Amino acid sequence: MSEQPTSKSQLSKWRRYAINALVIIVVVTGFRLWQQRDMVSGVAPVLKGVTLTQQLYELPAHPDKPTLVHFWATWCGVCRAEQGNIAAIAHDYPNTITVAMNSGLTNEVTQYMKEQGIAFPTVNDPDGSISEAWGVHAVPASFIIAPDGQIQFVEVGYTTELGLRLRLWWAGI
């Protein structure tokens, strides 16, 4: 008889764990959906600009390989934590472009990148107009564009290098 109450309390304990886990999953999923609420899908919008190295950039309508379009900001701590992942991807995938959202004047963004020791192709978006066209409200935000010009994946928040590489690979098959 003494085993039965223990079994019931263990069952109750596991039930609480399951309910707590379910609540966390629902909250995280809801938050991610809210963050992505206005982000574009389907055909990638126009992305034109001048990079920090004064090169004209235009996102091809049909890129030859999957393309990473990554939005970040100098004031974003999560972006800072992720910038090594983006630099590694940009080194291996020349079809990578980043957009510095609401981060100041071009010379300020350039100085920030020098101080941080990062060098990836970046278009400055001081007024947020590019970000607005893509529906980006929170950074970091990453879009993987497939060779057919369709947005294949959208991520908001920290994303691992492996996760980005797998998405780029998947978009290319």
SEVO-606964 format. One record per atom (N, C-alpha, C): residue in three letters; atom name; x, y, z. Coordinates in pm, whole numbers, plus 50000, padded with zeros to 5 digits. Layout:
<pts>
<pt Ala,CA,<X,Y,Z>>,
...
</pts>
This chain:
<pts>
<pt Met,N,<50081,49881,50000>>,
<pt Met,CA,<50000,50000,50000>>,
<pt Met,C,<50085,50126,50000>>,
<pt Ser,N,<50202,50122,50061>>,
<pt Ser,CA,<50286,50241,50069>>,
<pt Ser,C,<50340,50282,49932>>,
<pt Glu,N,<50344,50190,49837>>,
<pt Glu,CA,<50395,50221,49703>>,
<pt Glu,C,<50295,50300,49621>>,
<pt Gln,N,<50168,50281,49644>>,
<pt Gln,CA,<50066,50348,49565>>,
<pt Gln,C,<50071,50500,49577>>,
<pt Pro,N,<50079,50561,49696>>,
<pt Pro,CA,<50088,50707,49704>>,
<pt Pro,C,<50213,50760,49634>>,
<pt Thr,N,<50323,50688,49644>>,
<pt Thr,CA,<50446,50730,49577>>,
<pt Thr,C,<50425,50731,49426>>,
<pt Ser,N,<50360,50631,49374>>,
<pt Ser,CA,<50333,50624,49230>>,
<pt Ser,C,<50244,50739,49186>>,
<pt Lys,N,<50142,50768,49268>>,
<pt Lys,CA,<50053,50879,49235>>,
<pt Lys,C,<50127,51011,49240>>,
<pt Ser,N,<50214,51030,49339>>,
<pt Ser,CA,<50288,51156,49349>>,
<pt Ser,C,<50389,51167,49235>>,
<pt Gln,N,<50449,51056,49195>>,
<pt Gln,CA,<50542,51059,49081>>,
<pt Gln,C,<50468,51092,48952>>,
<pt Leu,N,<50350,51031,48938>>,
<pt Leu,CA,<50269,51059,48820>>,
<pt Leu,C,<50228,51206,48817>>,
<pt Ser,N,<50189,51258,48931>>,
<pt Ser,CA,<50151,51398,48942>>,
<pt Ser,C,<50270,51489,48911>>,
<pt Lys,N,<50386,51451,48959>>,
<pt Lys,CA,<50509,51527,48934>>,
<pt Lys,C,<50538,51532,48784>>,
<pt Trp,N,<50533,51418,48715>>,
<pt Trp,CA,<50559,51413,48570>>,
<pt Trp,C,<50451,51489,48491>>,
<pt Arg,N,<50329,51483,48539>>,
<pt Arg,CA,<50220,51558,48474>>,
<pt Arg,C,<50250,51708,48482>>,
<pt Arg,N,<50296,51756,48598>>,
<pt Arg,CA,<50333,51898,48612>>,
<pt Arg,C,<50447,51935,48518>>,
<pt Tyr,N,<50548,51847,48509>>,
<pt Tyr,CA,<50659,51872,48417>>,
<pt Tyr,C,<50609,51883,48273>>,
<pt Ala,N,<50522,51792,48235>>,
<pt Ala,CA,<50469,51793,48099>>,
<pt Ala,C,<50387,51920,48072>>,
<pt Ile,N,<50307,51960,48167>>,
<pt Ile,CA,<50227,52082,48150>>,
<pt Ile,C,<50319,52204,48141>>,
<pt Asn,N,<50419,52211,48227>>,
<pt Asn,CA,<50515,52324,48222>>,
<pt Asn,C,<50588,52328,48088>>,
<pt Ala,N,<50631,52211,48041>>,
<pt Ala,CA,<50700,52205,47912>>,
<pt Ala,C,<50608,52251,47800>>,
<pt Leu,N,<50483,52207,47804>>,
<pt Leu,CA,<50387,52247,47702>>,
<pt Leu,C,<50363,52398,47704>>,
<pt Val,N,<50352,52456,47823>>,
<pt Val,CA,<50332,52600,47836>>,
<pt Val,C,<50452,52675,47778>>,
<pt Ile,N,<50573,52629,47809>>,
<pt Ile,CA,<50694,52693,47756>>,
<pt Ile,C,<50696,52685,47604>>,
<pt Ile,N,<50665,52570,47549>>,
<pt Ile,CA,<50663,52553,47403>>,
<pt Ile,C,<50561,52647,47339>>,
<pt Val,N,<50443,52656,47398>>,
<pt Val,CA,<50339,52744,47343>>,
<pt Val,C,<50383,52890,47350>>,
<pt Val,N,<50442,52931,47462>>,
<pt Val,CA,<50486,53071,47476>>,
<pt Val,C,<50597,53103,47377>>,
<pt Val,N,<50698,53016,47366>>,
<pt Val,CA,<50809,53040,47273>>,
<pt Val,C,<50758,53042,47129>>,
<pt Thr,N,<50673,52948,47094>>,
<pt Thr,CA,<50617,52944,46958>>,
<pt Thr,C,<50535,53068,46930>>,
<pt Gly,N,<50454,53109,47023>>,
<pt Gly,CA,<50374,53231,47006>>,
<pt Gly,C,<50461,53353,46990>>,
<pt Phe,N,<50567,53364,47069>>,
<pt Phe,CA,<50658,53477,47060>>,
<pt Phe,C,<50728,53480,46923>>,
<pt Arg,N,<50774,53363,46876>>,
<pt Arg,CA,<50841,53356,46745>>,
<pt Arg,C,<50742,53392,46633>>,
<pt Leu,N,<50621,53345,46642>>,
<pt Leu,CA,<50520,53381,46541>>,
<pt Leu,C,<50492,53531,46544>>,
<pt Trp,N,<50486,53590,46662>>,
<pt Trp,CA,<50464,53733,46674>>,
<pt Trp,C,<50581,53809,46612>>,
<pt Gln,N,<50704,53765,46637>>,
<pt Gln,CA,<50821,53831,46579>>,
<pt Gln,C,<50821,53823,46427>>,
<pt Gln,N,<50770,53715,46371>>,
<pt Gln,CA,<50772,53693,46227>>,
<pt Gln,C,<50643,53737,46158>>,
<pt Arg,N,<50554,53803,46230>>,
<pt Arg,CA,<50419,53832,46181>>,
<pt Arg,C,<50417,53909,46049>>,
<pt Asp,N,<50504,54004,46027>>,
<pt Asp,CA,<50501,54085,45905>>,
<pt Asp,C,<50613,54052,45809>>,
<pt Met,N,<50695,53953,45842>>,
<pt Met,CA,<50809,53921,45756>>,
<pt Met,C,<50759,53862,45625>>,
<pt Val,N,<50828,53902,45519>>,
<pt Val,CA,<50785,53861,45386>>,
<pt Val,C,<50806,53711,45365>>,
<pt Ser,N,<50730,53659,45274>>,
<pt Ser,CA,<50746,53520,45230>>,
<pt Ser,C,<50723,53520,45079>>,
<pt Gly,N,<50743,53405,45019>>,
<pt Gly,CA,<50728,53397,44873>>,
<pt Gly,C,<50850,53453,44804>>,
<pt Val,N,<50826,53533,44701>>,
<pt Val,CA,<50937,53592,44623>>,
<pt Val,C,<51009,53695,44709>>,
<pt Ala,N,<51141,53688,44708>>,
<pt Ala,CA,<51221,53783,44786>>,
<pt Ala,C,<51203,53925,44731>>,
<pt Pro,N,<51185,54023,44819>>,
<pt Pro,CA,<51171,54162,44774>>,
<pt Pro,C,<51302,54214,44715>>,
<pt Val,N,<51293,54326,44652>>,
<pt Val,CA,<51411,54392,44597>>,
<pt Val,C,<51503,54431,44712>>,
<pt Leu,N,<51630,54411,44692>>,
<pt Leu,CA,<51731,54455,44788>>,
<pt Leu,C,<51844,54517,44707>>,
<pt Lys,N,<51849,54649,44709>>,
<pt Lys,CA,<51952,54725,44637>>,
<pt Lys,C,<52019,54819,44734>>,
<pt Gly,N,<52146,54840,44713>>,
<pt Gly,CA,<52216,54936,44796>>,
<pt Gly,C,<52363,54940,44764>>,
<pt Val,N,<52434,55015,44844>>,
<pt Val,CA,<52579,55026,44833>>,
<pt Val,C,<52636,54966,44960>>,
<pt Thr,N,<52730,54873,44944>>,
<pt Thr,CA,<52790,54811,45061>>,
<pt Thr,C,<52884,54910,45131>>,
<pt Leu,N,<52928,54873,45248>>,
<pt Leu,CA,<53020,54959,45323>>,
<pt Leu,C,<53153,54976,45250>>,
<pt Thr,N,<53183,54884,45157>>,
<pt Thr,CA,<53306,54896,45077>>,
<pt Thr,C,<53279,54968,44945>>,
<pt Gln,N,<53164,55033,44937>>,
<pt Gln,CA,<53125,55115,44822>>,
<pt Gln,C,<53102,55035,44694>>,
<pt Gln,N,<53059,54909,44709>>,
<pt Gln,CA,<53023,54825,44595>>,
<pt Gln,C,<52871,54828,44579>>,
<pt Leu,N,<52825,54842,44455>>,
<pt Leu,CA,<52681,54834,44430>>,
<pt Leu,C,<52636,54690,44453>>,
<pt Tyr,N,<52522,54676,44519>>,
<pt Tyr,CA,<52468,54543,44543>>,
<pt Tyr,C,<52323,54540,44503>>,
<pt Glu,N,<52286,54432,44435>>,
<pt Glu,CA,<52146,54407,44403>>,
<pt Glu,C,<52122,54257,44415>>,
<pt Leu,N,<52027,54220,44498>>,
<pt Leu,CA,<51992,54080,44515>>,
<pt Leu,C,<51937,54028,44383>>,
<pt Pro,N,<51999,53924,44328>>,
<pt Pro,CA,<51948,53871,44200>>,
<pt Pro,C,<51808,53813,44216>>,
<pt Ala,N,<51727,53827,44112>>,
<pt Ala,CA,<51592,53770,44114>>,
<pt Ala,C,<51600,53617,44122>>,
<pt His,N,<51701,53560,44059>>,
<pt His,CA,<51723,53415,44061>>,
<pt His,C,<51871,53390,44086>>,
<pt Pro,N,<51912,53388,44213>>,
<pt Pro,CA,<52054,53369,44243>>,
<pt Pro,C,<52102,53231,44196>>,
<pt Asp,N,<52229,53224,44159>>,
<pt Asp,CA,<52283,53097,44112>>,
<pt Asp,C,<52291,52991,44223>>,
<pt Lys,N,<52306,53036,44345>>,
<pt Lys,CA,<52311,52947,44462>>,
<pt Lys,C,<52223,53006,44570>>,
<pt Pro,N,<52187,52927,44672>>,
<pt Pro,CA,<52112,52984,44784>>,
<pt Pro,C,<52183,53104,44842>>,
<pt Thr,N,<52104,53202,44884>>,
<pt Thr,CA,<52158,53328,44934>>,
<pt Thr,C,<52109,53352,45077>>,
<pt Leu,N,<52202,53399,45161>>,
<pt Leu,CA,<52167,53439,45297>>,
<pt Leu,C,<52155,53590,45299>>,
<pt Val,N,<52037,53639,45339>>,
<pt Val,CA,<52015,53782,45363>>,
<pt Val,C,<51994,53793,45514>>,
<pt His,N,<52088,53863,45579>>,
<pt His,CA,<52089,53867,45725>>,
<pt His,C,<52077,54011,45774>>,
<pt Phe,N,<51977,54039,45857>>,
<pt Phe,CA,<51956,54171,45916>>,
<pt Phe,C,<52011,54170,46058>>,
<pt Trp,N,<52085,54273,46093>>,
<pt Trp,CA,<52145,54284,46226>>,
<pt Trp,C,<52156,54431,46263>>,
<pt Ala,N,<52201,54458,46385>>,
<pt Ala,CA,<52218,54596,46430>>,
<pt Ala,C,<52335,54604,46527>>,
<pt Thr,N,<52401,54719,46526>>,
<pt Thr,CA,<52516,54740,46614>>,
<pt Thr,C,<52474,54741,46761>>,
<pt Trp,N,<52352,54779,46789>>,
<pt Trp,CA,<52302,54791,46926>>,
<pt Trp,C,<52242,54661,46980>>,
<pt Cys,N,<52246,54556,46902>>,
<pt Cys,CA,<52181,54428,46935>>,
<pt Cys,C,<52282,54330,46995>>,
<pt Gly,N,<52262,54294,47121>>,
<pt Gly,CA,<52351,54200,47188>>,
<pt Gly,C,<52347,54061,47127>>,
<pt Val,N,<52230,54015,47087>>,
<pt Val,CA,<52219,53882,47026>>,
<pt Val,C,<52292,53882,46892>>,
<pt Cys,N,<52281,53992,46817>>,
<pt Cys,CA,<52353,54003,46690>>,
<pt Cys,C,<52503,53992,46713>>,
<pt Arg,N,<52551,54057,46819>>,
<pt Arg,CA,<52693,54053,46854>>,
<pt Arg,C,<52735,53908,46882>>,
<pt Ala,N,<52652,53834,46954>>,
<pt Ala,CA,<52683,53695,46985>>,
<pt Ala,C,<52683,53607,46860>>,
<pt Glu,N,<52605,53645,46761>>,
<pt Glu,CA,<52589,53565,46639>>,
<pt Glu,C,<52686,53605,46528>>,
<pt Gln,N,<52754,53720,46539>>,
<pt Gln,CA,<52830,53773,46427>>,
<pt Gln,C,<52943,53680,46380>>,
<pt Gly,N,<53000,53599,46468>>,
<pt Gly,CA,<53101,53502,46425>>,
<pt Gly,C,<53043,53398,46332>>,
<pt Asn,N,<52919,53354,46361>>,
<pt Asn,CA,<52850,53258,46274>>,
<pt Asn,C,<52828,53316,46135>>,
<pt Ile,N,<52785,53442,46131>>,
<pt Ile,CA,<52757,53507,46003>>,
<pt Ile,C,<52887,53528,45926>>,
<pt Ala,N,<52994,53567,45996>>,
<pt Ala,CA,<53124,53587,45929>>,
<pt Ala,C,<53173,53456,45868>>,
<pt Ala,N,<53157,53345,45939>>,
<pt Ala,CA,<53200,53215,45887>>,
<pt Ala,C,<53119,53176,45763>>,
<pt Ile,N,<52988,53199,45769>>,
<pt Ile,CA,<52902,53168,45654>>,
<pt Ile,C,<52942,53256,45535>>,
<pt Ala,N,<52960,53386,45559>>,
<pt Ala,CA,<52996,53479,45450>>,
<pt Ala,C,<53129,53442,45388>>,
<pt His,N,<53220,53388,45468>>,
<pt His,CA,<53350,53347,45416>>,
<pt His,C,<53335,53232,45317>>,
<pt Asp,N,<53245,53137,45349>>,
<pt Asp,CA,<53227,53018,45266>>,
<pt Asp,C,<53119,53033,45159>>,
<pt Tyr,N,<53025,53124,45179>>,
<pt Tyr,CA,<52915,53144,45085>>,
<pt Tyr,C,<52918,53287,45034>>,
<pt Pro,N,<52973,53308,44915>>,
<pt Pro,CA,<52979,53446,44864>>,
<pt Pro,C,<52841,53506,44838>>,
<pt Asn,N,<52737,53424,44837>>,
<pt Asn,CA,<52601,53475,44819>>,
<pt Asn,C,<52542,53515,44954>>,
<pt Thr,N,<52618,53586,45033>>,
<pt Thr,CA,<52573,53634,45162>>,
<pt Thr,C,<52575,53786,45160>>,
<pt Ile,N,<52466,53847,45206>>,
<pt Ile,CA,<52461,53992,45222>>,
<pt Ile,C,<52397,54020,45357>>,
<pt Thr,N,<52451,54117,45427>>,
<pt Thr,CA,<52392,54155,45554>>,
<pt Thr,C,<52343,54299,45545>>,
<pt Val,N,<52246,54330,45628>>,
<pt Val,CA,<52188,54463,45632>>,
<pt Val,C,<52195,54513,45776>>,
<pt Ala,N,<52266,54625,45794>>,
<pt Ala,CA,<52278,54687,45926>>,
<pt Ala,C,<52157,54778,45946>>,
<pt Met,N,<52063,54734,46028>>,
<pt Met,CA,<51935,54802,46046>>,
<pt Met,C,<51943,54909,46155>>,
<pt Asn,N,<51905,55030,46120>>,
<pt Asn,CA,<51897,55140,46218>>,
<pt Asn,C,<52020,55148,46308>>,
<pt Ser,N,<52138,55142,46247>>,
<pt Ser,CA,<52263,55137,46323>>,
<pt Ser,C,<52348,55262,46308>>,
<pt Gly,N,<52294,55365,46249>>,
<pt Gly,CA,<52371,55489,46236>>,
<pt Gly,C,<52421,55512,46095>>,
<pt Leu,N,<52510,55608,46084>>,
<pt Leu,CA,<52567,55644,45955>>,
<pt Leu,C,<52666,55537,45909>>,
<pt Thr,N,<52694,55536,45780>>,
<pt Thr,CA,<52781,55435,45722>>,
<pt Thr,C,<52917,55432,45792>>,
<pt Asn,N,<52974,55548,45818>>,
<pt Asn,CA,<53106,55549,45883>>,
<pt Asn,C,<53098,55492,46025>>,
<pt Glu,N,<52986,55507,46095>>,
<pt Glu,CA,<52969,55451,46229>>,
<pt Glu,C,<52960,55297,46223>>,
<pt Val,N,<52888,55247,46124>>,
<pt Val,CA,<52876,55101,46109>>,
<pt Val,C,<53012,55042,46069>>,
<pt Thr,N,<53082,55110,45979>>,
<pt Thr,CA,<53215,55065,45938>>,
<pt Thr,C,<53309,55061,46058>>,
<pt Gln,N,<53307,55164,46139>>,
<pt Gln,CA,<53392,55169,46258>>,
<pt Gln,C,<53356,55057,46355>>,
<pt Tyr,N,<53228,55032,46375>>,
<pt Tyr,CA,<53184,54923,46463>>,
<pt Tyr,C,<53239,54790,46414>>,
<pt Met,N,<53228,54765,46283>>,
<pt Met,CA,<53275,54638,46228>>,
<pt Met,C,<53426,54623,46245>>,
<pt Lys,N,<53500,54732,46226>>,
<pt Lys,CA,<53646,54727,46248>>,
<pt Lys,C,<53677,54696,46393>>,
<pt Glu,N,<53609,54762,46485>>,
<pt Glu,CA,<53631,54739,46628>>,
<pt Glu,C,<53598,54595,46668>>,
<pt Gln,N,<53497,54539,46607>>,
<pt Gln,CA,<53454,54402,46639>>,
<pt Gln,C,<53537,54297,46563>>,
<pt Gly,N,<53615,54341,46464>>,
<pt Gly,CA,<53696,54248,46386>>,
<pt Gly,C,<53614,54161,46293>>,
<pt Ile,N,<53505,54216,46243>>,
<pt Ile,CA,<53419,54140,46151>>,
<pt Ile,C,<53421,54204,46013>>,
<pt Ala,N,<53414,54121,45913>>,
<pt Ala,CA,<53412,54170,45776>>,
<pt Ala,C,<53321,54079,45694>>,
<pt Phe,N,<53199,54123,45677>>,
<pt Phe,CA,<53109,54055,45584>>,
<pt Phe,C,<53038,54162,45504>>,
<pt Pro,N,<52994,54127,45383>>,
<pt Pro,CA,<52930,54227,45298>>,
<pt Pro,C,<52807,54286,45366>>,
<pt Thr,N,<52805,54418,45378>>,
<pt Thr,CA,<52698,54484,45452>>,
<pt Thr,C,<52647,54606,45378>>,
<pt Val,N,<52515,54614,45369>>,
<pt Val,CA,<52447,54733,45319>>,
<pt Val,C,<52391,54803,45442>>,
<pt Asn,N,<52419,54931,45456>>,
<pt Asn,CA,<52366,55006,45570>>,
<pt Asn,C,<52222,55047,45543>>,
<pt Asp,N,<52140,55037,45644>>,
<pt Asp,CA,<51998,55073,45637>>,
<pt Asp,C,<51968,55171,45751>>,
<pt Pro,N,<52023,55294,45740>>,
<pt Pro,CA,<52013,55386,45854>>,
<pt Pro,C,<51871,55428,45890>>,
<pt Asp,N,<51783,55431,45792>>,
<pt Asp,CA,<51645,55475,45820>>,
<pt Asp,C,<51547,55359,45831>>,
<pt Gly,N,<51594,55236,45815>>,
<pt Gly,CA,<51509,55118,45829>>,
<pt Gly,C,<51419,55091,45709>>,
<pt Ser,N,<51441,55157,45597>>,
<pt Ser,CA,<51352,55137,45482>>,
<pt Ser,C,<51367,54998,45420>>,
<pt Ile,N,<51490,54945,45415>>,
<pt Ile,CA,<51508,54810,45361>>,
<pt Ile,C,<51444,54709,45456>>,
<pt Ser,N,<51468,54727,45584>>,
<pt Ser,CA,<51411,54637,45685>>,
<pt Ser,C,<51259,54638,45679>>,
<pt Glu,N,<51204,54755,45661>>,
<pt Glu,CA,<51058,54768,45652>>,
<pt Glu,C,<51003,54693,45531>>,
<pt Ala,N,<51073,54702,45418>>,
<pt Ala,CA,<51029,54633,45296>>,
<pt Ala,C,<51030,54481,45315>>,
<pt Trp,N,<51118,54432,45401>>,
<pt Trp,CA,<51127,54289,45428>>,
<pt Trp,C,<51043,54248,45548>>,
<pt Gly,N,<50981,54344,45616>>,
<pt Gly,CA,<50896,54315,45731>>,
<pt Gly,C,<50974,54280,45856>>,
<pt Val,N,<51098,54327,45865>>,
<pt Val,CA,<51183,54294,45980>>,
<pt Val,C,<51158,54396,46092>>,
<pt His,N,<51114,54345,46208>>,
<pt His,CA,<51092,54428,46326>>,
<pt His,C,<51188,54394,46438>>,
<pt Ala,N,<51246,54275,46432>>,
<pt Ala,CA,<51337,54229,46537>>,
<pt Ala,C,<51461,54171,46471>>,
<pt Val,N,<51575,54195,46533>>,
<pt Val,CA,<51701,54142,46483>>,
<pt Val,C,<51767,54057,46591>>,
<pt Pro,N,<51850,53963,46551>>,
<pt Pro,CA,<51887,53929,46415>>,
<pt Pro,C,<51774,53855,46343>>,
<pt Ala,N,<51771,53872,46213>>,
<pt Ala,CA,<51674,53804,46128>>,
<pt Ala,C,<51745,53756,46003>>,
<pt Ser,N,<51721,53632,45967>>,
<pt Ser,CA,<51788,53572,45852>>,
<pt Ser,C,<51686,53515,45755>>,
<pt Phe,N,<51712,53539,45628>>,
<pt Phe,CA,<51630,53485,45520>>,
<pt Phe,C,<51721,53401,45431>>,
<pt Ile,N,<51676,53282,45396>>,
<pt Ile,CA,<51748,53199,45300>>,
<pt Ile,C,<51666,53202,45171>>,
<pt Ile,N,<51731,53253,45065>>,
<pt Ile,CA,<51666,53264,44934>>,
<pt Ile,C,<51713,53150,44847>>,
<pt Ala,N,<51620,53073,44793>>,
<pt Ala,CA,<51652,52961,44705>>,
<pt Ala,C,<51686,53014,44565>>,
<pt Pro,N,<51749,52932,44482>>,
<pt Pro,CA,<51783,52976,44346>>,
<pt Pro,C,<51663,53020,44261>>,
<pt Asp,N,<51543,52977,44296>>,
<pt Asp,CA,<51426,53021,44220>>,
<pt Asp,C,<51376,53158,44265>>,
<pt Gly,N,<51448,53221,44361>>,
<pt Gly,CA,<51410,53354,44409>>,
<pt Gly,C,<51309,53353,44521>>,
<pt Gln,N,<51267,53235,44565>>,
<pt Gln,CA,<51169,53223,44673>>,
<pt Gln,C,<51239,53220,44809>>,
<pt Ile,N,<51176,53281,44907>>,
<pt Ile,CA,<51227,53274,45044>>,
<pt Ile,C,<51196,53134,45096>>,
<pt Gln,N,<51301,53060,45125>>,
<pt Gln,CA,<51287,52922,45168>>,
<pt Gln,C,<51275,52911,45321>>,
<pt Phe,N,<51354,52992,45392>>,
<pt Phe,CA,<51355,52988,45538>>,
<pt Phe,C,<51363,53129,45594>>,
<pt Val,N,<51300,53148,45710>>,
<pt Val,CA,<51307,53275,45783>>,
<pt Val,C,<51335,53240,45929>>,
<pt Glu,N,<51432,53307,45987>>,
<pt Glu,CA,<51464,53287,46128>>,
<pt Glu,C,<51478,53421,46196>>,
<pt Val,N,<51425,53434,46315>>,
<pt Val,CA,<51443,53553,46397>>,
<pt Val,C,<51509,53508,46525>>,
<pt Gly,N,<51610,53582,46568>>,
<pt Gly,CA,<51682,53546,46688>>,
<pt Gly,C,<51810,53472,46655>>,
<pt Tyr,N,<51879,53430,46759>>,
<pt Tyr,CA,<52007,53363,46743>>,
<pt Tyr,C,<51990,53235,46663>>,
<pt Thr,N,<52078,53216,46565>>,
<pt Thr,CA,<52079,53095,46484>>,
<pt Thr,C,<52222,53045,46478>>,
<pt Thr,N,<52240,52917,46494>>,
<pt Thr,CA,<52374,52860,46492>>,
<pt Thr,C,<52429,52858,46351>>,
<pt Glu,N,<52561,52850,46343>>,
<pt Glu,CA,<52627,52838,46212>>,
<pt Glu,C,<52582,52710,46143>>,
<pt Leu,N,<52578,52601,46218>>,
<pt Leu,CA,<52534,52474,46161>>,
<pt Leu,C,<52391,52483,46108>>,
<pt Gly,N,<52304,52549,46186>>,
<pt Gly,CA,<52165,52565,46142>>,
<pt Gly,C,<52155,52643,46012>>,
<pt Leu,N,<52234,52749,45999>>,
<pt Leu,CA,<52233,52827,45875>>,
<pt Leu,C,<52289,52746,45758>>,
<pt Arg,N,<52399,52675,45783>>,
<pt Arg,CA,<52458,52593,45677>>,
<pt Arg,C,<52361,52486,45628>>,
<pt Leu,N,<52292,52421,45721>>,
<pt Leu,CA,<52193,52320,45682>>,
<pt Leu,C,<52079,52380,45601>>,
<pt Arg,N,<52033,52498,45641>>,
<pt Arg,CA,<51925,52564,45565>>,
<pt Arg,C,<51973,52603,45425>>,
<pt Leu,N,<52096,52655,45415>>,
<pt Leu,CA,<52151,52690,45284>>,
<pt Leu,C,<52163,52565,45196>>,
<pt Trp,N,<52212,52457,45255>>,
<pt Trp,CA,<52223,52332,45180>>,
<pt Trp,C,<52085,52284,45134>>,
<pt Trp,N,<51989,52286,45225>>,
<pt Trp,CA,<51854,52238,45193>>,
<pt Trp,C,<51792,52323,45081>>,
<pt Ala,N,<51814,52453,45085>>,
<pt Ala,CA,<51757,52542,44982>>,
<pt Ala,C,<51819,52517,44846>>,
<pt Gly,N,<51937,52456,44843>>,
<pt Gly,CA,<52005,52430,44716>>,
<pt Gly,C,<51974,52297,44653>>,
<pt Ile,N,<51903,52209,44725>>,
<pt Ile,CA,<51876,52077,44665>>,
<pt Ile,C,<51743,52077,44593>>,
</pts>
